[in-house]
Amino acid sequence: MVLTRTSKGQAIVQTQRAGNLFGDVKMIRLPILIVQLFILTSMAHAGEFRAAARKVDITPTGSEPLWGFGDRTGPATGMLDPLFAKIVVFEGDSSRLALVTFDLGRTFNTAGMETVRQRVADSSDVADVIFCASHTHSGPVISDSYGDNGRPDWETNAINRISEAIEDACARLVSARIGVGYGETFIGHNRRKIEPDGSVTMLWRNAAKSPTSPVDPRVGVIRVDDEDDNTIAVLVNYACHPVVLGPDNLEYSADFPGAMASVVESELGGNTICLFLQGAAGDINPFYDKMALAEDGVKLMQETGTQLGNEVVRVAKSVNTEVPAHPHLRHKRDTITFQSRWNVEKVLGMLKQRMKPDVYDRYRDYLTSPLDCDVTSLIINDDIAMMGMPGEPFTEFATAYRARSPVRHSFFLGYTNGYHGYFPTIRAAVSGGYGADTIVARAEVGAGERMLDRAIIQHHELLRQLEPVPSD
């Protein structure tokens, strides 16, 4: 290709036709700025931090079975509030990554996530996609294996819409600033009450709001703005089960995270998109747990979300966003294989006698061995870190992670890049209680501790503090 100019300043791109090396030159006239764009594309945003956000409605249109409660009387009958997938794409130092949150009980299975990752890698040069579920119990069931029927249509549509939204965000990236702030609010409690003799009593509901321990009331907020001070996205990290609505609710709902996001997006205005990053909520319930519709369950769900949303708004408005001094994106996903904690054959024999056939089939899918668990790390601009576990970690993992992380602002994400049940601490596994020594704690004891260790190692590797060769 030869680039020349005419006397009028137009660019001329001359290309030789195949099979005729010395003659028959085709001339194409283009405005010079377009030619420069083609030539300089790979250099245009070197060293710049950019971002864009999008959201799409992924609410099923049909009556799907609902996630989370085994004693429901039937599938979904309608929609209380929409289920959204929300996407933020970050770009820095020639790397591009997408973070997807959605109002579902868990993330898609491995095949579903890889479908999105492969598509946007090919179409938009996205290095990786991190998926985080809010864990609402009023969303449709997702399975690790769909058998002969294949993936349901609603999920296929959701995967396509999320992929399109990522591609759209990549096409609309703008120069961005970022900042972090923290608040505190109590909307939940630790549902495992340790008695004086060391036994555990389950405290499912705590309407009196009696103090419990341990809990993690921290509200972590990441705000992303464009160059004109317009807020692109607000990322909210908080730990609490979205189960204000109980099993008698048969309508799709994001539960309190959806109500929280509505408050934030309304108060901050513009095109702000609020993404909820569920924390280590494995043993944390809302004060108003599984409220029946006749007990004003919908009203209490909205009030719970509003309380959290008001604190997010307060914090977000106080955050000072800045252009990053080091616009880097560094990420890593490692797979650790764990054995099942239980004798699978014996457990299935026990469950078959106790459960309805459809619930039994769901648990049969869960009780696979071994379990391949992805441990995820993301570091943004050397100043913000996230780690993710693929299931329901107990709250002490989040506080331990923040104490050990080498990055100043660190955010723990549960329900990330897969779902493998509960991850209790070793101490909790010994003392027992739901999620600690019951069937839903699927991985071998100590799995959570090993994943936390792996994430800390990943962080040090991504910061170049651990090298692949020994020192002199």
N, C-alpha and C positions, 0 to 999 in steps of 0.2 A: 504494500500500500504506500502511495506517495501523497503527501499533503502539500498543496500549493494554494496561493491566493490569486484572485482576479484583481483587476484595478478597482473594483467596487468593494473590495474587502470581503467577498464571499470565499468560503472554503471550498476547495475542490478535492474530493477524494478520488484518486485514480486506482482502479483495481484491474489487474490483468485477468482476462478470461481464461478458465482452465483449458489446457490443450493448445494454447497459442502464446508461447512465452514472450514473443518479441513484438506482437502487433495486436491490432483490434482492441484498443484501450477504451473501456467504458468510463464515462465521466459522470459523476453524481454531484449536483450542487446542493449544499446544505448551508444553513446559517452557521456562522463560525462558532457561535456559542454551543450549538448542539454537538459539533465535532469535538470541541474542547471537553464537553461533558463526557463523551465516550472515552476520550483519552485519559481523563483525570479521575474517573469514577473511583478507582481503587485508592486514590489519595485524598479524596474530597473531605473526608471526616476523620482523618488520622488523628488520634490523640484527643478526640472530642467525646464527651458523654452525651448520649442522646436517649430519648425515651418516647414511648407512645402507649396509650391504653385504649382498650375496647371492651365492650361487654355484649353478650348475646343471650337471648332467652333460650333455655334448653328444656323448658317444661314439657313433659310428654303430653301429647294430645289425647292419648288413650288411657285406659284404666290399667295401670301397671301395679303389680304387687309392691308394697311399701317396705322400706328398709327398717330394721332395728328392733321391732317389737314382735315377739312370736305369738302374741295373743290377739292379734288383729282379726277382725271378723271378715275382712274382704279386701279387695284391691282399692286403688284410689277412685274416688267418685267425682273429683273435680279439683279446682285450684283455689286455695286460700290466698296465696301470694306467689309470684313467679319464682322459678328457679333460674338463677343466672350463672353463666360462666363469665369470669372477668379475667382479662389478660393485660399484663404489662410486659412490654418488650424493652429490654435495656441493651444499649450498645456502648462499648468502650474499648479503646485500643484494638480496633479491628475485630472484636469479638461481639457476637450477638446472641442473646439468650431470652427465652420467654418464660414467664411465671404465670401459671394458670390456676386460679382458685374457682371452685364451684360449689353450689349449694346441693351437695349430694352426701350420702352417708359414707362413701368411700371413693377412692379414685377408680378410674377404669382399670381393667385387668392389663397385664403386660402387653398383650397383643393390641389392645385399644390404644394404649399410650404410645407404643412404637409406631402405630399407623400415623398418628399426628406427628411424631418426631421425624419420621422419614420424609413425610410430605413437605414439611416446612424447611427441613434441611435442604431438600432439592430445590424448592421454589424460592426460598427467601434467605438461604445461607444462615439459618438459625442453628447454633452449635448444640443446643440442648433445650428441652422443655421440662420444667419442673411442675408437677401437678400436686395440688393441695386441696383436700376436701374439707368442708366445714363440719361434716359428720351429722348433719340434720337427720332426724329419724322420720321425717315426713317427705322424703324423696324416694325415687324408685330403687328397687333392688338392682344391684350390680353383682355379677358373678365372675369368679375366676375361670369358669368353664361352662359354656352354654350348651354343650352336647349337640344333639342332632338338629335342634331348632335354630342354632346359630345366634348371633348377636341380635337383640331386639331392634326394631326399626328406630325407636326413639333414641337409642344409644348411637346407632350409626349416624343418624341425623345430627346428634350433638357433636360427635367427633368431626363431622364435616364442617359444621358451623364454627367450631373452635378453631379448626385449621384455617378456615377462611378469615377469621378474625385476627389470627396471628399474622397471616400474610398481609392483611389490610394495615395492621399496626406497623409492620416493617416498612410498608410503603409511605407511612406518614410520620416517621421518626423526626423529632426536632431536638435542637439543642436544649439541654435540661440542667436543672439544678436539683439538689437533693439535700434533705436534712432529717434529723431524728429527734424525737421527743418522747417523754414518758409521763404517764399518769397512773392513777390507781383507783380502782373501784371494786366493790364486793357485790357480785350478783350470784355467787355460788359458794359451796362448801365442800369439804372433803367428806365423801359419803362412807368412808370406812372409819368407824368409831372404835378406837382401841380401848377395851375395857381394862380395869385395874389388874385382872388376872392374865392379861395378854391376849385374850380372845377378841374377835372382831364382831361387831354388830353393824349391820348395814343401815345407814341413816339416809334413806333415799330422798326424803323431803325435809326441808328445814325452814318452814315458813316463819318461825320465830327468829330466824337469822342468828342462831347461837354460834359463837366462835368455834371453829374447828381448826385442826392442823394436821398436816401441812396444807396450805393453799398458796396460790400465786396470784395476787391481785394486780400485778403489773399490767398496765396498758401500754404496749409499745407501738409507736406511730412512726411511720416513714412517709414523708411528704415529698412528692416530686412535682416541680414546677417547670414551666417553659420560661423562655427569656423575658417574656412580658408579664411575669408574675401570675399567670393563669395556672391553677392547680390541675395537673394532669391526672395524678393518682394519689390516693391515701391508702397505705397498707397498714392494717391493724392486726396486731398480734396479741391474742388473749386466750386464756385456757378455761373452757367450761363446756360441758356437754350441752348441745342444743336439743334439749328434751323437755322444754316447758310444756309443749303439746304432747299429749299422751296417746295411747293406742286407739282411743275412740275417735281420734281425728283421722279421717280418711281423705283429706284434701292435701294436695301438694303444698308444701310450705318450707321456706328456708329457716323457719323458727327465728329465735332472737337475732342471729347474725344478719338476717335479711332486714329486720326492723332497724337494727343498728346502722346498716349501710344506707338505708333510706334517709335516716336523720342526717348522716354525714354528707351525703350527696346533695340533699336539699339545703343544708345550712351553708356549705361551701360554694354551692352554686356552679354556674358555668357548665363545663363538660366534665367535672370531677367524677372519677370512678373510684369507688371504695372497695378494696379487696380485703377479705377476712382471712387471716392466716391463723388457723386453729393451733393452739399450743399443746402442752402436755396435759390433756384433759381426761386421761384415763380414769382417774379416781375423783374427778371434780364434777359435781352436779349443780344445776341451778337451785336456788332456794325453793323455787316453785317448780317442783319436779313432776312430770307426767300429770299435769292438771287436766282434769276432765273438762269437756266443753261446757258442761253444766256448772262447773266451778269457775267460770270466766277464764278458761284456759287461753283463749285468743287474746283477751285484754291483758292478762298477766304476761304473755309472751311479748306483746308489743311494749309493755312497760319495762320489761327486763332489757329489751333491745334499746329502748330510748335512753335508759340510764347509762348503758355502755356508750351509746352514740353521743350523748352529751359530753361525756368525758373525752371521747376521741376528738370532738369538735374543739373543745377547750385546748387540748394539747396541740392539735394540728395548727390552730391559729397562732400559737406561740412559737412554732418551729421556724427557725431561720434557715432557708435553703441557700446553698452555695454551689458554685461551679467546682467540681472535684479537682483537687490538685493532681491526683493520680487516677485518671479515668480508666481503671482496669476492671475487667470481669473475669473472675477465675472460678471454675467449678469442677466438681468431681463427683462421680457416682461409683461406689464400690459395692459389690454384692457379697454378702456374708451368708453362708449356708448353715442353717440350724436344723437340728433334729426336732421332731415333735416331742413335746413334754410328756405325752400320754401314750399308752398302748392303744393304737388306733383301732384295732379290731375289737378289743374289749369295750372301748368307749362307744363305737358304732352299735354294737349289740345292745348296750344299755339304752342308747338314744332311740333305737327303733321301737322299743317298747313304750317310750314316754311321749314321743312327738308326733304331730300330724305329719303325713307323708311329705308335703311340700317343705315344711320346716326341716324335717329330717334330711331331705335331699340337699338343702342349703348347707347344713352343718357337715354333711358328708363331703361336700366340696371343700369346706374349710379344713377338715382334718387330713390334710395331705402331709407327707413327709418325704424328703426334707423340705424345708422352707427357705427359699432364696429371697433374702431381704436386702433391698437397696438402701445404702446409707448415703445421704446426699449432703454435699457442702457447696455453698455459694459465698463468694466474697466479692463485694462491690466496692470499688475504689479504695481498697485496703483499709476501709473504715467501718464497713457494715458486713456482718457475717450472718449466715443462716445455716442451720443444720436440720435435716429432716429424717424422721423414722417412719417406716411404712406400717403404721398401726396406731394403737392407743397407749402411749407411754404414760406412766404415773408421773405426777407433778414434780417429784423430787429430781427427775432427770433434767428438767428445765433449769432449776436453780443450780444444779451441779454443773450443767453445761456453761451457764453464764459465769460461774466462778472460775472455770478452767479455760475458757476460750481466750486465745491471744488477741482477739479483735475487740476494739473498744465497745462497739454496739453489736450485740449478739442476740439473735432471735431463734428460739427453738420452735420447730414445726412438727406437729404430729400429723398422722393421716396423709403422708407424703409419698408419692411414687410407689403406690401399692398398699395392700392391706393384709396384714397377717395377725389380726387379733390384738389382744392386750399384751403390753410389756410391763409387768410389775417389777419393782426392784427386788433384789434377792431377799431383803428383809420382809417385804410385803408378801412374797411368795411363801415364806415360812409361816407368817402369822395368819394368812388366809383372807377370805372375803371375796366377794364378786370381783372378777377380773384378776385376782391374785392366785387362787388355787382352783378355779372352776374351768370348765371346758373352753371358755373363750380366751384363756391364756394358753395359746397354742404352742408357742416356741419354748424350747428348753430354758430352764432357769438360768439367769445370767445373760440372756440375749440382749437385754436393754443396756446393760453395763458394757458389753462388748461393742455394741454399736456406738455408744457415746465415746468410748476410747477411740474407735476408728475415725469418728468425725473430728475429734481433736487432732489426731495425727494428720488427717486430710487438711485441716486448717493450716497447720505448720508447714506442710508440703506446699500448699498453694501460696503461702507467704515466702516461699523459698528459704525457710528456716531449717528444713530437713533436706539434705542433698542426696542424689542417687549414688554418689561416690563417697568413700571415706575421706576424712581430713588427713592432712599430712601427719 
